[in-house]
Structures are given as C-alpha cells and as structure tokens.
Amino acid sequence: MSGYRPLLDLGGTTLKGKYLGILLCATGNDAGGALFLLVCGLVDAENRGKWLWVLSHLKALRDLTRKTL
C-alpha cells in the first residue's frame, strides 16, 4: 500500500504509580507526521465497551466540528 498513511491511531497504556487504570487515546496525524490528541479516557479495564465509550466521544467531537465549519 504505497503512499498509505493512517489518519487515526488508537492506543491504550496501563498507568502505574499514583494514578492507576488504563489510558485510552485516539490521536490524529498532521501533514508533517506529528501526532495530536483528539480524545482520551481513563478507564478501569480495557475492553470493547470502554473503547466504544471513547470512540463515542470522538464521534461527538467530529459532529461538533462539522456543525461549526
């Protein structure tokens, strides 16, 4: 897939120390290849339901952006 570049990255990481849980994030890539945060959520476990919750906020952000443009 020559020339393919993902527009959206999804990832999660386990937090340790003072703050516990899983940080789920959706990031975008700009034209220069830099990442920028779109939405994130702190959850107690990584599963389908929690990802759907984070992605619902991403959809709400998209819908809000479409209304203001």
DSSP file with accessible surface (Angstrom, degrees, kcal/mol):
  #  RESIDUE AA STRUCTURE BP1 BP2  ACC     N-H-->O    O-->H-N    N-H-->O    O-->H-N    TCO  KAPPA ALPHA  PHI   PSI    X-CA   Y-CA   Z-CA
    1    1 A M    >         0   0  192      0, 0.0     3,-1.8     0, 0.0     2,-0.1   0.000 360.0 360.0 360.0  72.3    0.0    0.0    0.0
    2    2 A S  T 3   +     0   0  132      1,-0.3     3,-0.1     3,-0.0     0, 0.0  -0.355 360.0  14.1 -63.0 132.5    2.4    2.6   -1.3
    3    3 A G  T 3  S+     0   0   80      1,-0.3    -1,-0.3    -2,-0.1     2,-0.2   0.437  89.0 143.6  83.4   0.1    1.6    6.1    0.0
    4    4 A Y    <   +     0   0  150     -3,-1.8    -1,-0.3     1,-0.0     0, 0.0  -0.511  21.4 174.9 -75.5 134.7   -0.8    4.9    2.6
    5    5 A R        -     0   0  119     -2,-0.2    24,-0.1    -3,-0.1     2,-0.0  -0.960  29.9-123.3-140.7 122.4   -0.8    6.9    5.9
    6    6 A P        -     0   0   48      0, 0.0     3,-0.1     0, 0.0    23,-0.1  -0.367  13.6-160.8 -64.2 142.5   -3.3    6.2    8.7
    7    7 A L  S    S+     0   0  130      1,-0.2    22,-0.9    21,-0.1     2,-0.4   0.623  75.2  39.5 -95.2 -17.6   -5.3    9.2    9.8
    8    8 A L  E     -A   28   0A  75     20,-0.2     2,-0.4     2,-0.0    20,-0.2  -0.999  62.9-165.4-139.3 132.5   -6.3    7.9   13.2
    9    9 A D  E     -A   27   0A  56     18,-2.9    18,-2.7    -2,-0.4     2,-0.4  -0.969   5.1-163.6-118.1 135.9   -4.3    6.0   15.8
   10   10 A L  E     +A   26   0A  89     -2,-0.4     2,-0.3    16,-0.2    16,-0.2  -0.956  21.1 154.9-116.3 137.1   -5.9    4.2   18.7
   11   11 A G  E     -A   25   0A  37     14,-2.2    14,-3.1    -2,-0.4     2,-0.3  -0.995  24.0-158.6-158.9 157.7   -3.9    3.1   21.7
   12   12 A G  E     -A   24   0A  37     -2,-0.3     2,-0.3    12,-0.2    12,-0.2  -0.975   7.3-171.2-137.4 150.5   -4.0    2.3   25.4
   13   13 A T  E     -A   23   0A  81     10,-1.8    10,-2.8    -2,-0.3     2,-0.4  -0.997  26.2-116.8-142.8 146.1   -1.5    2.1   28.1
   14   14 A T  E     -A   22   0A  86     -2,-0.3     2,-0.4     8,-0.2     8,-0.2  -0.680  27.1-143.1 -83.0 131.0   -1.5    0.9   31.7
   15   15 A L  E     -A   21   0A  50      6,-3.0     6,-0.9    -2,-0.4     2,-0.3  -0.777  21.0-177.7 -94.6 137.8   -0.9    3.6   34.3
   16   16 A K        +     0   0  177     -2,-0.4     3,-0.5     4,-0.2     2,-0.4  -0.896  43.8  31.1-129.3 161.1    1.1    2.7   37.4
   17   17 A G  S    S-     0   0   62     -2,-0.3    -2,-0.0     1,-0.2     0, 0.0  -0.780 120.9  -1.7  98.3-135.6    2.1    4.6   40.5
   18   18 A K  S    S+     0   0  180     -2,-0.4     2,-0.5     1,-0.1    -1,-0.2   0.877 132.8  47.6 -63.1 -40.1    0.0    7.3   42.0
   19   19 A Y  S    S-     0   0  154     -3,-0.5     2,-0.3     2,-0.0    -1,-0.1  -0.912  74.8-167.4-108.3 127.2   -2.7    7.0   39.3
   20   20 A L        +     0   0  130     -2,-0.5     2,-0.3    -4,-0.1    -4,-0.2  -0.796  37.7  63.0-113.2 153.8   -4.0    3.6   38.3
   21   21 A G  E    S-A   15   0A  18     -6,-0.9    -6,-3.0    -2,-0.3     2,-0.4  -0.863  80.4 -61.4 134.6-165.9   -6.1    2.5   35.4
   22   22 A I  E     -AB  14  43A  22     21,-3.1    21,-2.9    -2,-0.3     2,-0.7  -0.980  35.5-147.7-121.2 129.8   -5.9    2.3   31.6
   23   23 A L  E     -AB  13  42A  53    -10,-2.8   -10,-1.8    -2,-0.4     2,-0.5  -0.893  15.2-167.2 -99.1 115.2   -5.5    5.5   29.5
   24   24 A L  E     -AB  12  41A   0     17,-3.0    17,-2.5    -2,-0.7     2,-0.3  -0.907  12.2-179.8-104.3 130.4   -7.2    5.0   26.1
   25   25 A C  E     -AB  11  40A  29    -14,-3.1   -14,-2.2    -2,-0.5     2,-0.5  -0.969  25.3-157.5-134.1 147.7   -6.4    7.6   23.4
   26   26 A A  E     -AB  10  39A   0     13,-2.8    12,-2.6    -2,-0.3    13,-1.5  -0.995  24.7-179.0-118.6 125.0   -7.3    8.5   19.9
   27   27 A T  E     -AB   9  37A  26    -18,-2.7   -18,-2.9    -2,-0.5     2,-0.3  -0.891  14.7-145.6-123.1 155.8   -4.7   10.6   18.1
   28   28 A G  E     -AB   8  36A   2      8,-2.8     8,-2.1    -2,-0.3     2,-0.5  -0.724  13.2-129.3-112.4 166.4   -4.6   12.1   14.6
   29   29 A N  E     - B   0  35A  29    -22,-0.9     6,-0.2    -2,-0.3     2,-0.1  -0.972  17.8-148.5-116.9 131.0   -1.6   12.7   12.3
   30   30 A D    >   -     0   0   69      4,-2.5     3,-1.9    -2,-0.5     6,-0.0  -0.278  39.6 -88.9 -88.0-179.1   -1.0   16.0   10.7
   31   31 A A  T 3  S+     0   0   89      1,-0.3    -1,-0.1     2,-0.1    -2,-0.0   0.792 127.6  54.7 -62.4 -26.4    0.6   16.5    7.3
   32   32 A G  T 3  S-     0   0   76      2,-0.1    -1,-0.3     1,-0.0     3,-0.1   0.421 119.6-107.8 -86.9  -0.2    4.1   16.6    8.9
   33   33 A G  S <  S+     0   0   47     -3,-1.9     2,-0.2     1,-0.3    -2,-0.1   0.477  73.0 139.7  89.6   0.7    3.6   13.3   10.6
   34   34 A A        -     0   0   51      1,-0.1    -4,-2.5    -5,-0.0    -1,-0.3  -0.519  49.6-124.3 -78.7 147.3    3.2   14.8   14.1
   35   35 A L  E     -B   29   0A 107     -6,-0.2     2,-0.4    -2,-0.2    -6,-0.2  -0.642  24.0-171.7 -87.8 146.1    0.6   13.3   16.4
   36   36 A F  E     -B   28   0A  93     -8,-2.1    -8,-2.8    -2,-0.3     2,-0.3  -0.998  27.0-113.5-138.4 139.8   -2.1   15.4   18.1
   37   37 A L  E     +B   27   0A 105     -2,-0.4   -10,-0.2   -10,-0.2     3,-0.1  -0.504  32.7 171.0 -73.5 131.0   -4.5   14.2   20.7
   38   38 A L  E     -     0   0A  55    -12,-2.6     2,-0.3     1,-0.4   -11,-0.2   0.808  66.5 -16.3-101.4 -57.2   -8.2   14.0   19.8
   39   39 A V  E     -B   26   0A  20    -13,-1.5   -13,-2.8     2,-0.0    -1,-0.4  -0.986  58.7-178.4-146.1 154.3   -9.8   12.3   22.7
   40   40 A C  E     -B   25   0A  66     -2,-0.3     2,-0.3   -15,-0.2   -15,-0.2  -0.980   4.4-166.6-149.4 159.3   -8.7   10.2   25.7
   41   41 A G  E     -B   24   0A   6    -17,-2.5   -17,-3.0    -2,-0.3     2,-0.6  -0.995  18.4-137.0-148.7 142.2  -10.3    8.5   28.6
   42   42 A L  E     +B   23   0A  97     -2,-0.3     2,-0.3   -19,-0.2   -19,-0.2  -0.909  35.9 171.4-100.7 119.4   -9.2    6.9   31.8
   43   43 A V  E     -B   22   0A  15    -21,-2.9   -21,-3.1    -2,-0.6     3,-0.1  -0.825  41.9-127.2-127.4 165.4  -10.9    3.6   32.4
   44   44 A D  S    S+     0   0  126     -2,-0.3     2,-0.3     1,-0.2   -23,-0.1   0.696  93.2  13.2 -86.5 -20.0  -10.5    0.7   34.9
   45   45 A A  S    S-     0   0   41    -23,-0.1     2,-0.7     2,-0.1    -1,-0.2  -0.989  73.5-119.8-154.2 148.0  -10.2   -2.0   32.2
   46   46 A E        +     0   0  104     -2,-0.3     2,-0.3    -3,-0.1     3,-0.0  -0.825  55.8 128.6 -94.0 115.0   -9.6   -2.2   28.5
   47   47 A N  S  > S-     0   0   74     -2,-0.7     4,-2.2     1,-0.1     5,-0.2  -0.927  71.4 -85.9-153.3 177.5  -12.5   -3.9   26.7
   48   48 A R  H  > S+     0   0  198     -2,-0.3     4,-2.5     1,-0.2     5,-0.2   0.898 122.8  52.5 -58.4 -44.4  -14.9   -3.3   23.8
   49   49 A G  H  > S+     0   0   45      1,-0.2     4,-1.8     2,-0.2    -1,-0.2   0.894 109.5  48.2 -61.4 -40.6  -17.3   -1.3   25.9
   50   50 A K  H  > S+     0   0   58      2,-0.2     4,-2.1     1,-0.2    -1,-0.2   0.891 111.7  49.9 -69.4 -37.4  -14.7    1.1   27.1
   51   51 A W  H  X S+     0   0   41     -4,-2.2     4,-2.9     2,-0.2    -2,-0.2   0.903 108.7  52.6 -66.9 -39.0  -13.3    1.6   23.6
   52   52 A L  H  X S+     0   0   91     -4,-2.5     4,-2.0    -5,-0.2    -1,-0.2   0.885 107.6  52.9 -63.6 -35.0  -16.9    2.3   22.3
   53   53 A W  H  X S+     0   0  120     -4,-1.8     4,-1.3     2,-0.2    -2,-0.2   0.944 111.4  44.8 -63.4 -48.0  -17.2    4.9   25.0
   54   54 A V  H  X S+     0   0    3     -4,-2.1     4,-1.6     1,-0.2     3,-0.4   0.933 113.9  49.9 -62.0 -45.0  -14.0    6.6   23.9
   55   55 A L  H  X S+     0   0   58     -4,-2.9     4,-2.5     1,-0.2    -1,-0.2   0.819 103.0  60.5 -67.4 -27.6  -15.0    6.4   20.3
   56   56 A S  H  X S+     0   0   60     -4,-2.0     4,-2.1     1,-0.2    -1,-0.2   0.879 105.3  49.1 -65.4 -34.5  -18.4    7.8   21.1
   57   57 A H  H  X S+     0   0   88     -4,-1.3     4,-2.2    -3,-0.4    -2,-0.2   0.862 108.7  52.9 -70.8 -34.7  -16.6   11.0   22.3
   58   58 A L  H  X S+     0   0   30     -4,-1.6     4,-2.5     2,-0.2    -2,-0.2   0.923 109.5  48.8 -64.1 -41.9  -14.6   11.0   19.1
   59   59 A K  H  X S+     0   0  112     -4,-2.5     4,-2.9     1,-0.2    -2,-0.2   0.915 109.7  51.8 -64.3 -40.9  -17.8   10.9   17.1
   60   60 A A  H  X S+     0   0   54     -4,-2.1     4,-2.5     2,-0.2    -1,-0.2   0.907 109.5  50.1 -62.7 -39.3  -19.3   13.7   19.2
   61   61 A L  H  X S+     0   0   60     -4,-2.2     4,-2.5     2,-0.2    -2,-0.2   0.925 111.3  48.9 -63.4 -44.0  -16.1   15.8   18.6
   62   62 A R  H  X S+     0   0  110     -4,-2.5     4,-2.4     1,-0.2    -2,-0.2   0.939 111.9  48.4 -61.5 -44.4  -16.5   15.1   14.8
   63   63 A D  H  X S+     0   0   45     -4,-2.9     4,-1.7     1,-0.2    -2,-0.2   0.904 111.7  49.5 -64.9 -40.6  -20.2   16.1   14.8
   64   64 A L  H  X S+     0   0  106     -4,-2.5     4,-1.4    -5,-0.2    -1,-0.2   0.917 110.8  50.3 -63.7 -42.6  -19.4   19.3   16.8
   65   65 A T  H  X S+     0   0   60     -4,-2.5     4,-1.0     1,-0.2    -2,-0.2   0.903 108.4  52.2 -64.3 -40.4  -16.7   20.2   14.3
   66   66 A R  H  < S+     0   0  165     -4,-2.4     3,-0.3     1,-0.2    -1,-0.2   0.871 108.4  51.7 -64.3 -35.4  -18.9   19.6   11.3
   67   67 A K  H  < S+     0   0  176     -4,-1.7    -1,-0.2     1,-0.2    -2,-0.2   0.821 111.1  46.9 -70.8 -30.7  -21.6   21.9   12.8
   68   68 A T  H  <        0   0  103     -4,-1.4    -1,-0.2    -3,-0.2    -2,-0.2   0.596 360.0 360.0 -90.2 -11.4  -19.1   24.8   13.4
   69   69 A L     <        0   0  173     -4,-1.0    -3,-0.0    -3,-0.3    -4,-0.0  -0.396 360.0 360.0 -86.6 360.0  -17.5   24.7   10.0
